[in-house]
Amino acid sequence: MTQYTLKQASSLLQSKQISAVELANEYLAAIAEKNPALNGYITIDQDKTLAEARAADERIAQGNASALTGVPVAYKDIFCQTGWRSACASKMLDNFISPYTATVVQNLLDEGMVTLGRTNMDEFAMGSTNETSFYGATKNPWNLEHVPGGSSGGSAAVVAARLAPAALGSDTGGSIRQPASHCGITGIKPTYGTVSRFGMVAYASSFDQAGPMAQTAEDCAILLNAMAGFDPKDSTSLESEKEDYTRDLNQPLKGVKIGLPKEYFGEGNSTDVQTALQNTIDLLKAQGAELVEVSLPQTKLSIPAYYVLTSAEASTNLSRYDGVRYGHRAAQFGDLEEMYGKTRAEGFGSEVKRRIMIGTYVLSHGYYDAYYLKAQKLRRLVADDFQTAFARCDLILAPTAPTAAPKIGADSSPVETYLSDIYTIAVNLAGLPALTLPAGFSGGGLPIGVQLIGNYFSEARILGAAHQIQLNSDWHQKTCK
């Protein structure tokens, strides 16, 4: 029963072939069996889950259910929900029980979806391997010796392991798309501002964006319909008409122009990634898509610009964690200043401290112009590159990561880890939508994903193209043992 896609589970619930309580119990049993080894979930509350499932069954019986009523979903630990611990995988918030609910979570609760729990992640979403979590690393379900990617590694892992039909993640520099690639699932980062950030713990406010992760593009489209929309509680939320993200699912690819950026097809990609890209190119050609070469020349500047800007925003956002109002507080201190210092030293992990220090440095007097202001100018150049490319194509095909998932502990330095985000970061700098879908496997049996990148507000077109690829391939149907 836990092998169903979100759409299949919805159909069975609506036809009353299964109940929400039965489905929730199946997932809870699977979680109890597999999660100790996987470490994908860090907070589970069976009583809350089953209470939501019983309420969903009542809605279905009364005839006022939506297509998502009774369908289970997992939430990355970055999303607040009343009565649930929302720790952001950090010691700093280990004791924080949220008094309010994130808008995107509330949207899904209003649809009657059933909460399975909170998934593991890199601490405060800072990481690409899910190894910086206070609660220990999540394992890749395809091979427990490998990472699932990050920072939404827990969400990707539980969907891949069939411990949830869908999950929410957040994407600041590829944190939905990269773990989706490493775990063999589908995940989309929408246009910045499409999904409310209210109640999502902030890392870098001008980059962070919530998005769905599921087995298929169709499932992601169904979820995004419920997630997206204007939120007056979020100052960065976009006011726009409600969209149907499923509208292009049946649109053929014939005549669609797919851009291939020459900077993304270089020697830095492993042979496995090159093969996955060629698999997708062959499939697109077979369906009548037109392939054109495009250029994104500022790609090489994306990583330095990204880490300057996001670290600067992190240093500001994380200044609120001082031990005064909520979260961890040092047990012993002499005065207020010492309390601040000890609390932050004890509460934050090494990667979070590193980014806070970098951010504080680039914002300091004498360095603002040299680093922060220059990085903002580079951000504009990266965005302009994409607009030049989209004048020649409808969508862009690119690798998601240069290799398959590395082994746990394999990256020897932070810089090595940062470089693994080379293909995802530019999208966040520009605020564009992009989706990862499975496209093959490495020689070692690990999934490989590719990206489809679109212009602003082209989520439906991206999801439609991904759906057509998945109708003509079976990479997304493969399951790990």
C-alpha positions in Angstrom: 0.0 0.0 0.0 2.9 2.4 0.6 4.1 2.0 -3.1 1.2 4.2 -4.4 1.9 7.5 -6.0 0.0 10.5 -4.5 -2.5 10.4 -7.4 -3.1 6.6 -6.9 -3.6 7.0 -3.2 -6.0 9.9 -3.8 -8.1 7.8 -6.2 -8.3 4.9 -3.8 -9.3 7.1 -0.9 -12.0 8.9 -2.9 -13.4 5.6 -4.1 -13.4 4.4 -0.5 -11.3 1.3 -1.4 -9.1 2.2 1.5 -9.5 4.6 4.4 -7.2 7.4 5.5 -6.7 5.6 8.8 -5.7 2.3 7.1 -3.3 4.2 4.8 -1.8 6.2 7.7 -1.3 3.0 9.7 0.5 1.3 6.7 2.9 4.2 6.5 3.5 4.4 10.3 4.3 0.7 10.3 6.7 1.1 7.4 8.4 4.1 9.2 8.8 2.1 12.4 10.5 -0.7 10.4 12.8 1.2 8.1 13.4 4.7 9.6 15.8 3.6 12.4 18.4 2.6 9.6 17.4 5.5 7.3 17.1 8.3 9.8 14.8 10.2 7.4 12.2 11.2 10.0 13.3 13.0 13.2 9.9 13.7 14.7 6.9 11.3 14.6 3.6 11.6 16.6 1.4 8.6 15.8 -1.6 10.1 17.9 -1.6 13.3 15.9 -1.3 11.5 12.6 -4.1 9.1 13.3 -6.3 12.0 14.6 -5.8 13.8 11.3 -6.6 10.6 9.4 -9.8 10.0 11.3 -10.9 13.6 10.5 -10.1 13.0 6.8 -12.2 9.9 6.8 -15.1 11.9 8.2 -14.7 14.5 5.5 -14.7 11.8 2.8 -17.8 10.2 4.3 -19.6 13.6 4.4 -18.8 14.2 0.7 -16.9 17.4 1.2 -13.4 16.1 0.6 -10.8 17.4 -1.8 -8.6 15.3 -4.1 -5.9 15.4 -1.4 -8.0 14.6 1.6 -6.6 11.6 3.5 -3.3 11.5 1.5 -0.3 11.4 3.9 2.5 13.9 3.5 5.9 14.6 5.3 7.3 18.0 6.1 10.9 19.1 6.2 11.8 20.1 9.7 12.0 23.7 8.5 8.2 24.2 8.4 6.4 25.2 11.6 3.2 23.5 12.6 1.2 24.1 15.8 2.0 21.5 18.5 4.9 19.9 16.6 8.6 20.3 17.3 10.1 22.4 14.6 13.9 22.2 15.3 15.3 22.9 11.9 17.6 19.9 12.7 19.5 22.1 15.2 20.4 21.9 18.9 19.4 25.6 19.0 15.7 24.7 18.4 15.7 21.2 19.8 13.1 22.2 22.5 11.0 24.5 20.3 7.3 23.5 19.9 5.7 25.8 17.3 2.8 27.9 18.5 1.7 28.6 14.9 1.5 26.9 11.5 3.3 27.8 8.3 0.9 29.0 5.5 2.0 26.2 3.1 1.4 23.6 5.8 -2.0 25.1 6.6 -2.9 25.0 3.0 -2.4 21.3 2.9 -4.1 20.8 6.2 -7.1 22.6 4.8 -7.1 20.1 2.0 -7.3 17.3 4.6 -3.8 15.9 4.1 -2.4 13.8 6.9 0.9 14.7 8.6 3.3 11.8 8.9 6.1 13.7 10.7 9.1 16.0 10.3 12.0 15.0 8.1 15.7 15.3 8.7 17.7 18.0 7.0 21.0 19.9 7.1 21.0 22.2 10.1 19.1 25.4 9.2 19.2 24.2 5.6 22.9 24.8 5.4 24.5 21.8 3.6 24.3 19.6 0.5 24.6 16.2 2.0 22.3 16.1 5.1 25.4 15.4 7.3 25.2 18.7 9.3 22.0 17.7 11.1 22.1 17.7 14.9 20.2 14.4 14.8 22.8 12.6 12.6 23.0 12.0 8.9 20.2 10.7 6.8 21.2 7.7 4.6 20.4 7.3 0.9 17.8 4.5 0.7 19.5 3.2 -2.5 22.7 2.6 -0.6 22.9 3.4 3.1 26.7 4.2 2.8 25.8 7.2 0.6 24.3 10.6 1.3 20.8 11.5 0.1 21.8 15.0 -0.8 20.7 18.1 1.0 19.5 20.1 2.6 16.1 18.4 2.0 17.7 15.0 2.2 15.2 13.6 4.7 12.3 14.5 2.5 13.9 13.0 -0.6 14.9 9.8 1.3 11.5 9.1 2.8 9.7 9.5 -0.6 12.3 7.3 -2.3 12.0 4.7 0.5 8.2 4.8 0.1 7.8 6.1 3.7 5.6 8.9 2.3 3.9 9.4 -1.0 5.1 13.1 -1.0 7.0 15.5 1.1 7.7 19.2 1.3 11.2 20.6 0.9 12.8 24.0 0.7 15.2 25.1 -2.0 17.8 27.9 -1.3 20.5 26.8 -3.7 19.3 23.5 -5.0 18.0 21.8 -1.8 15.0 20.3 -3.4 16.5 19.4 -6.8 19.8 18.0 -5.7 18.5 15.4 -3.2 15.7 14.6 -5.6 18.4 13.7 -8.1 20.4 11.6 -5.6 17.4 9.7 -4.4 15.6 9.1 -7.8 12.5 11.2 -7.2 10.9 14.3 -8.7 11.1 17.7 -7.0 10.3 21.3 -8.2 11.5 24.6 -6.9 8.8 27.2 -8.0 9.4 30.8 -9.0 10.5 32.8 -6.0 7.4 34.2 -4.2 4.9 31.6 -5.7 4.7 29.7 -2.4 4.5 31.5 0.9 7.5 31.6 3.2 5.5 32.5 6.3 6.3 29.9 9.0 9.3 28.5 7.1 12.4 29.0 9.3 14.6 31.5 7.4 18.1 30.8 6.1 18.5 33.3 3.2 15.2 35.2 2.8 15.7 36.4 -0.8 16.5 32.8 -1.9 14.4 30.4 0.2 11.5 28.8 -1.6 9.3 25.9 -0.6 8.3 23.2 -3.1 6.9 19.6 -3.4 8.8 16.4 -3.7 7.1 13.2 -5.0 7.5 10.2 -7.2 6.2 11.9 -10.4 5.8 15.3 -12.0 2.1 14.8 -12.0 2.1 14.4 -8.2 4.2 17.5 -7.8 1.7 19.5 -10.0 -1.3 18.3 -7.9 0.5 19.3 -4.7 1.7 22.7 -6.1 -2.0 23.5 -6.9 -2.7 23.3 -3.2 0.5 24.9 -2.0 0.8 28.0 -4.1 -1.0 31.3 -3.7 -0.7 34.9 -2.4 -0.2 35.2 1.4 -0.5 38.7 3.0 1.6 37.4 5.9 4.6 37.1 3.6 6.0 40.3 2.2 7.7 38.5 -0.6 4.6 36.6 -1.7 3.5 37.4 -5.2 0.0 38.6 -6.0 -1.2 36.7 -9.0 -4.2 34.8 -10.3 -4.6 31.2 -9.0 -3.0 28.8 -11.5 -3.7 25.2 -12.5 -0.3 23.5 -12.6 -1.7 20.4 -14.1 -3.0 22.2 -17.2 0.0 21.3 -19.5 0.5 17.7 -18.4 -1.0 16.4 -21.7 0.7 18.9 -24.0 3.0 17.1 -26.4 6.7 18.1 -26.7 6.6 18.4 -30.5 8.1 21.8 -31.4 9.1 22.7 -27.9 12.6 24.3 -28.0 15.0 22.9 -25.3 18.1 24.8 -24.6 21.4 23.0 -23.9 23.8 25.4 -22.1 27.3 24.6 -23.2 28.7 25.6 -19.8 26.7 22.7 -18.2 27.9 20.0 -20.5 31.7 20.1 -19.8 34.3 17.7 -18.5 33.2 18.3 -14.9 30.3 15.8 -15.2 30.8 12.1 -14.5 30.3 9.6 -17.2 27.1 8.5 -15.5 25.7 12.0 -15.6 26.6 12.4 -19.2 24.8 9.2 -20.0 21.7 10.4 -18.1 21.7 13.6 -20.0 22.0 11.8 -23.3 19.2 9.5 -22.3 17.0 12.5 -21.8 18.1 14.2 -25.0 17.3 11.1 -27.1 13.9 10.9 -25.5 13.2 14.6 -26.2 14.2 14.2 -29.8 12.0 11.1 -30.2 9.0 13.2 -29.0 9.7 16.0 -31.5 11.4 18.5 -29.3 13.9 20.9 -30.9 17.3 21.1 -29.3 19.3 24.4 -29.4 22.6 25.4 -27.9 22.5 28.3 -25.5 25.1 29.9 -23.3 25.1 30.9 -19.6 28.5 32.5 -19.3 28.2 33.7 -15.8 27.7 30.2 -14.4 31.3 30.2 -13.0 30.4 33.2 -10.9 27.3 31.7 -9.3 29.0 29.9 -6.4 31.0 32.9 -5.0 28.0 35.2 -5.5 25.6 32.8 -3.9 27.8 32.0 -0.8 28.5 35.7 -0.2 24.8 36.7 -0.4 23.3 33.8 1.4 25.8 33.9 4.2 25.1 37.6 4.7 21.4 37.0 4.9 22.0 34.0 7.3 24.1 36.1 9.7 21.1 38.5 9.9 18.4 35.9 10.1 20.1 33.8 12.7 20.9 36.7 15.0 17.5 36.1 16.6 18.7 32.9 18.2 20.3 34.4 21.4 18.8 32.3 24.2 16.5 35.1 25.4 13.0 34.4 23.9 13.0 30.7 22.8 15.3 27.8 21.9 18.5 26.7 23.6 20.1 28.8 26.4 23.4 28.1 28.0 23.1 26.7 31.5 25.9 28.8 33.0 27.0 32.3 32.2 28.2 35.4 34.0 26.4 38.2 32.2 24.2 38.8 29.2 27.0 39.0 26.7 28.5 35.7 27.9 25.0 34.2 27.7 24.7 35.2 24.0 28.2 33.8 23.3 27.8 30.5 25.1 24.3 29.9 23.8 25.3 30.4 20.2 28.5 28.4 20.6 26.6 25.5 22.0 23.5 25.7 19.9 24.9 26.1 16.4 26.9 23.4 14.5 30.2 24.1 12.7 28.7 24.7 9.2 26.1 27.2 10.6 28.9 29.0 12.5 31.0 29.2 9.4 28.3 30.8 7.3 27.4 33.3 10.1 31.1 34.3 10.3 31.4 34.7 6.5 28.2 36.7 6.4 29.2 39.0 9.2 32.5 39.6 7.6 31.1 40.5 4.1 28.6 42.9 5.7 31.2 44.6 7.9 32.5 48.2 7.3 35.1 48.2 4.6 34.1 44.9 3.0 30.5 45.6 2.1 31.3 47.2 -1.2 34.1 44.7 -2.0 32.0 41.6 -1.4 28.3 42.0 -0.8 27.6 44.8 -3.3 29.7 43.1 -5.9 27.9 39.8 -5.4 24.5 41.6 -5.9 25.7 42.9 -9.2 26.8 39.4 -10.2 23.4 38.2 -9.3 21.9 40.5 -11.9 24.3 39.3 -14.5 23.3 35.7 -13.8 19.6 36.5 -14.2 20.3 38.4 -17.4 22.1 35.3 -18.8 18.9 33.3 -18.4 16.8 35.9 -20.1 19.1 35.9 -23.1 18.9 32.1 -23.3 15.1 32.1 -23.0 14.9 34.4 -26.1 16.1 31.3 -28.0 14.4 28.4 -26.1 11.3 27.5 -24.1 13.0 25.3 -21.4 16.6 24.5 -20.5 17.9 21.0 -19.9 20.8 20.7 -17.5 22.5 18.2 -15.1 21.4 18.6 -11.5 24.7 17.5 -9.9 28.0 16.6 -11.5 28.0 13.1 -10.0 25.8 10.6 -8.3 25.5 10.7 -4.5 28.9 10.6 -2.7 29.6 8.4 0.2 28.9 9.7 3.7 32.0 11.5 4.9 33.5 11.6 1.4 33.8 15.4 1.0 37.0 16.5 2.6 36.4 20.3 2.7 33.5 22.8 2.7 34.6 24.2 -0.7 34.4 20.7 -2.2 30.8 20.4 -0.9 29.9 23.9 -2.2 31.2 23.1 -5.7 28.7 20.2 -5.9 25.9 22.9 -6.2 27.4 24.4 -9.4 24.3 23.5 -11.6 21.6 24.4 -9.1 22.6 27.7 -7.6 22.2 30.0 -10.6 18.5 29.2 -10.7 18.1 30.5 -7.1 20.2 33.6 -7.9 17.7 34.4 -10.7 14.6 33.3 -8.8 13.5 31.0 -11.6 11.5 27.7 -11.4 13.3 24.4 -12.0 12.5 20.7 -11.6 14.6 17.6 -11.2 13.4 14.2 -12.5 15.1 10.8 -12.6 17.0 10.1 -15.8 19.1 7.0 -15.2 21.5 5.2 -12.8 25.2 5.2 -12.1 27.3 2.2 -12.5 27.0 1.6 -8.8 23.2 1.6 -9.0 22.6 5.1 -7.6 20.0 7.4 -9.2 20.9 10.3 -11.5 18.6 13.2 -12.1 18.5 16.0 -14.7 17.0 19.5 -14.5 14.4 21.3 -16.5 14.6 25.1 -16.0 12.0 27.5 -17.2 11.4 31.2 -17.3 9.4 33.0 -14.5 6.0 31.5 -13.9 6.5 28.6 -16.3 5.9 25.9 -13.7 3.0 24.3 -15.6 5.1 24.1 -18.8 8.0 22.5 -16.9 5.8 20.0 -15.1 4.1 19.2 -18.5 7.4 18.5 -20.2 8.6 16.3 -17.2 5.3 14.4 -17.3 5.7 13.7 -21.0 9.2 12.4 -20.3 7.9 10.2 -17.5 5.1 8.8 -19.7 7.8 7.6 -22.1 10.4 6.3 -19.6 10.4 4.3 -16.4 13.3 5.7 -14.4 10.8 7.3 -11.9 9.2 3.9 -11.4 12.3 2.1 -10.1 12.3 1.4 -6.4 15.1 0.7 -3.9 15.2 -2.6 -2.0 
